[in-house]
Amino acid sequence: MATQLFDLTGKVALITGASRGIGEATARLLAEQGAHVVISSRKQEDLDVVAASIIANGGKATAIAAHQGESAALKALIGEIEAGLGRLDILVNNAATNPYFGHISDTDMSMVDKTMQVNIKGYFELAALASKLMKKGGGGAIVNIASINGVKPGMYQGIYSITKAAVINMTQAFAKECAIWNVRCNAVLPGLTETKFASALTKNESLMKSVLPQIPLGRAAQPNEIAPAILFLVSPASSYVTGTTLTVDGGLIGCGGL
């Protein structure tokens, strides 16, 4: 019984930003649990490498390139999934951008527009499209990847932090209104994680010297330490969980850091 709580056999799962980092780790884990994973990001060639590796390990994977910030691309992505696989049971909204690192008052408006387009509008539109397709199949689960910056803004990460706060509220809104369709929606809030996306932080030695002592576990996470939280929220094990946030940050926020 316990092993079946995380069984995703027969499920179709879409993971965005899946060519590396948290998205790739999540795709691999969900595939190991039996899901047919549809992996998406901007570059088809990067996706093809990950998909081939998943298939070589006995999993099921389909690679479809799509830009999270382009409405037409998101509509085409969902349309291709419906046409090719007939259903969608899981969405992991993971693709994001953080193009500006610096004082909030110096943020160029083009960076504001780009960050909001991908991190808010892209998440919103994909969740809306996915939830309607899930409704046709009798339900599903959405997990939005937010950040601890959505709870406490990160230094020199102002607009990114603002968008992640919006993702947390968005998660609750979708959870409230889509529950009638048996579609659950939750968010995972990673802390500092060793990814290319976070390299502006993890490669900054002086910054790391100030941040790491505030993390009770004393280190950054690896992507495969974030993925199990996502698995829990898309699996039968969390069948009565919706509208919540799961923080995975080594104790930083809960123990009073930052």
C-alpha positions as CSV (number, residue, x, y, z in Angstrom):
1,M,0.0,0.0,0.0
2,A,2.8,2.5,0.9
3,T,4.5,2.1,-2.4
4,Q,1.3,2.7,-4.3
5,L,0.9,6.1,-2.6
6,F,3.5,7.5,-5.0
7,D,2.6,5.4,-8.1
8,L,2.0,7.5,-11.2
9,T,1.5,4.6,-13.6
10,G,-0.8,5.7,-16.5
11,K,-0.4,9.4,-15.7
12,V,0.7,12.1,-18.1
13,A,2.9,14.8,-16.5
14,L,4.1,18.0,-18.0
15,I,7.2,19.6,-16.5
16,T,8.4,22.9,-17.8
17,G,12.0,24.1,-17.5
18,A,12.9,20.4,-17.6
19,S,16.2,20.4,-19.6
20,R,18.2,20.9,-16.4
21,G,18.1,21.6,-12.7
22,I,14.9,21.1,-10.6
23,G,12.8,20.4,-13.7
24,E,15.1,17.7,-15.0
25,A,15.3,16.0,-11.6
26,T,11.6,16.1,-11.3
27,A,11.0,14.7,-14.7
28,R,13.4,11.8,-14.0
29,L,11.7,11.0,-10.6
30,L,8.1,11.1,-12.0
31,A,9.2,8.9,-14.9
32,E,10.7,6.4,-12.3
33,Q,7.3,6.3,-10.6
34,G,5.5,5.4,-13.9
35,A,4.4,8.7,-15.4
36,H,4.7,9.5,-19.1
37,V,6.6,12.8,-18.7
38,V,6.3,15.6,-21.2
39,I,9.4,17.7,-20.8
40,S,9.5,21.3,-22.1
41,S,11.9,24.2,-22.2
42,R,13.1,26.6,-24.9
43,K,15.7,24.4,-26.7
44,Q,14.6,21.2,-28.3
45,E,18.1,19.8,-28.6
46,D,18.6,20.0,-24.8
47,L,15.2,18.3,-24.2
48,D,16.0,15.5,-26.6
49,V,19.1,14.6,-24.6
50,V,17.1,14.4,-21.3
51,A,14.2,12.5,-23.0
52,A,16.6,9.9,-24.5
53,S,18.2,9.3,-21.1
54,I,14.8,8.8,-19.4
55,I,13.8,6.4,-22.1
56,A,17.1,4.5,-21.9
57,N,16.4,4.0,-18.2
58,G,13.0,2.4,-18.9
59,G,10.8,5.5,-18.6
60,K,8.4,7.2,-21.0
61,A,9.2,10.7,-22.2
62,T,8.2,13.2,-24.9
63,A,10.2,16.4,-25.5
64,I,8.3,19.5,-26.8
65,A,10.0,22.8,-26.9
66,A,8.0,25.8,-25.8
67,H,8.8,29.3,-24.4
68,Q,7.0,29.9,-21.1
69,G,6.6,33.6,-22.0
70,E,4.8,33.1,-25.3
71,S,1.1,32.5,-25.2
72,A,0.9,30.9,-28.6
73,A,3.7,28.4,-27.6
74,L,1.8,27.4,-24.5
75,K,-1.4,26.9,-26.3
76,A,0.4,24.8,-28.9
77,L,2.1,22.8,-26.2
78,I,-1.2,21.8,-24.5
79,G,-2.8,21.1,-27.9
80,E,0.0,18.8,-28.8
81,I,-0.3,16.9,-25.5
82,E,-4.0,16.5,-25.9
83,A,-3.7,15.4,-29.6
84,G,-0.8,13.0,-28.9
85,L,-1.5,11.6,-25.5
86,G,-5.2,12.3,-25.0
87,R,-4.9,13.6,-21.4
88,L,-3.0,15.6,-18.9
89,D,-2.9,14.6,-15.2
90,I,0.0,16.6,-13.8
91,L,1.5,20.0,-14.4
92,V,4.8,21.2,-12.8
93,N,5.1,24.9,-13.6
94,N,8.8,25.2,-13.1
95,A,10.3,27.3,-16.0
96,A,11.2,30.8,-14.7
97,T,13.5,33.7,-15.4
98,N,15.5,36.1,-13.2
99,P,17.3,38.3,-15.6
100,Y,18.2,41.1,-13.2
101,F,20.4,41.0,-10.0
102,G,20.9,44.4,-8.4
103,H,19.3,47.2,-6.5
104,I,15.6,47.2,-6.9
105,S,15.5,50.9,-7.8
106,D,17.8,50.4,-10.7
107,T,15.6,47.7,-12.3
108,D,15.1,48.4,-16.0
109,M,11.4,48.2,-16.9
110,S,12.2,45.7,-19.7
111,M,13.5,43.4,-17.0
112,V,10.3,43.9,-15.0
113,D,8.2,43.1,-18.1
114,K,10.2,40.0,-19.0
115,T,10.1,38.6,-15.4
116,M,6.4,39.1,-15.0
117,Q,5.7,37.7,-18.5
118,V,7.4,34.4,-17.7
119,N,7.0,34.0,-14.0
120,I,3.4,35.3,-13.6
121,K,1.6,35.4,-16.9
122,G,3.2,32.2,-18.2
123,Y,2.4,30.3,-15.0
124,F,-1.1,31.6,-15.0
125,E,-1.9,30.8,-18.6
126,L,-0.4,27.3,-18.5
127,A,-2.2,26.5,-15.3
128,A,-5.5,27.7,-16.9
129,L,-5.0,25.6,-20.0
130,A,-3.8,22.5,-18.1
131,S,-6.6,22.7,-15.5
132,K,-9.3,22.7,-18.3
133,L,-7.6,19.6,-19.9
134,M,-7.4,17.9,-16.5
135,K,-11.1,18.6,-16.0
136,K,-11.9,16.5,-19.1
137,G,-9.9,13.6,-17.7
138,G,-11.6,13.8,-14.3
139,G,-9.0,15.8,-12.3
140,G,-5.3,16.3,-11.8
141,A,-2.6,18.1,-9.9
142,I,-0.7,21.3,-10.5
143,V,2.5,22.2,-8.7
144,N,3.8,25.7,-9.1
145,I,7.5,26.2,-8.2
146,A,7.6,29.4,-6.2
147,S,10.5,30.3,-3.9
148,I,11.3,31.3,-0.4
149,N,11.8,34.7,-2.0
150,G,8.1,34.8,-2.3
151,V,7.8,34.9,1.5
152,K,10.9,37.1,2.2
153,P,12.3,39.0,-0.7
154,G,15.9,38.1,-1.6
155,M,18.5,40.9,-1.6
156,Y,19.0,42.3,-5.1
157,Q,16.3,40.0,-6.4
158,G,13.3,42.4,-6.0
159,I,11.2,41.8,-9.1
160,Y,11.9,38.1,-9.1
161,S,10.8,37.9,-5.4
162,I,7.6,39.9,-6.2
163,T,6.7,37.5,-9.0
164,K,7.2,34.5,-6.7
165,A,4.9,36.1,-4.1
166,A,2.3,36.3,-6.8
167,V,2.8,32.6,-7.7
168,I,1.9,31.7,-4.1
169,N,-1.3,33.7,-4.2
170,M,-2.0,32.3,-7.7
171,T,-1.7,28.8,-6.4
172,Q,-4.3,29.4,-3.7
173,A,-6.7,31.0,-6.2
174,F,-6.4,28.1,-8.6
175,A,-6.8,25.6,-5.7
176,K,-10.0,27.3,-4.5
177,E,-11.7,27.6,-7.9
178,C,-10.5,24.3,-9.5
179,A,-11.3,22.0,-6.6
180,I,-14.8,21.5,-8.1
181,W,-13.0,19.8,-11.0
182,N,-10.9,17.6,-8.8
183,V,-7.9,19.6,-9.7
184,R,-5.5,20.2,-6.8
185,C,-3.0,23.1,-6.9
186,N,0.0,23.5,-4.5
187,A,3.3,25.2,-4.5
188,V,6.8,24.2,-3.6
189,L,9.2,26.9,-2.2
190,P,12.8,25.9,-2.8
191,G,15.6,27.6,-0.9
192,L,19.1,28.0,-2.2
193,T,19.6,25.2,-4.8
194,E,22.7,24.3,-6.8
195,T,21.5,25.0,-10.3
196,K,22.6,27.0,-13.3
197,F,19.6,29.3,-12.6
198,A,20.9,30.1,-9.2
199,S,24.6,30.4,-10.1
200,A,24.6,34.2,-9.7
201,L,24.2,33.4,-6.0
202,T,26.0,30.1,-5.5
203,K,29.1,31.3,-7.4
204,N,29.3,34.5,-5.4
205,E,31.7,33.5,-2.6
206,S,31.1,36.6,-0.4
207,L,27.3,36.2,-0.6
208,M,27.5,32.5,0.2
209,K,29.6,33.3,3.3
210,S,26.8,35.4,4.6
211,V,23.9,33.1,3.5
212,L,25.1,29.6,4.4
213,P,25.5,30.3,8.2
214,Q,21.8,31.2,8.2
215,I,20.7,27.8,6.8
216,P,20.4,25.3,9.7
217,L,21.5,22.4,7.4
218,G,24.5,24.5,6.4
219,R,24.5,24.0,2.7
220,A,22.6,24.6,-0.6
221,A,20.2,21.9,-1.8
222,Q,20.7,19.7,-4.8
223,P,17.9,19.5,-7.4
224,N,17.1,15.9,-6.5
225,E,16.3,17.0,-3.0
226,I,13.6,19.3,-4.2
227,A,12.0,16.8,-6.6
228,P,10.6,14.5,-3.9
229,A,8.5,17.3,-2.5
230,I,7.0,17.8,-6.0
231,L,6.4,14.0,-6.3
232,F,4.4,14.1,-3.0
233,L,2.2,16.9,-4.2
234,V,1.3,15.3,-7.5
235,S,0.8,11.8,-6.1
236,P,-2.1,9.9,-4.4
237,A,-0.2,10.5,-1.1
238,S,-1.4,14.1,-1.1
239,S,-5.0,13.5,-2.3
240,Y,-6.4,15.8,0.4
241,V,-3.8,18.5,0.0
242,T,-4.6,21.6,-2.0
243,G,-3.9,25.4,-1.8
244,T,-0.8,24.9,0.4
245,T,2.9,25.6,0.1
246,L,5.7,23.2,0.9
247,T,9.0,24.9,1.8
248,V,12.2,23.0,1.1
249,D,15.0,25.3,2.2
250,G,17.1,23.5,4.8
251,G,15.3,25.3,7.6
252,L,16.2,28.8,6.5
253,I,12.7,30.4,6.7
254,G,11.2,28.2,9.5
255,C,14.2,28.8,11.8
256,G,14.2,32.6,11.3
257,G,16.9,33.1,8.7
258,L,17.2,36.0,6.3
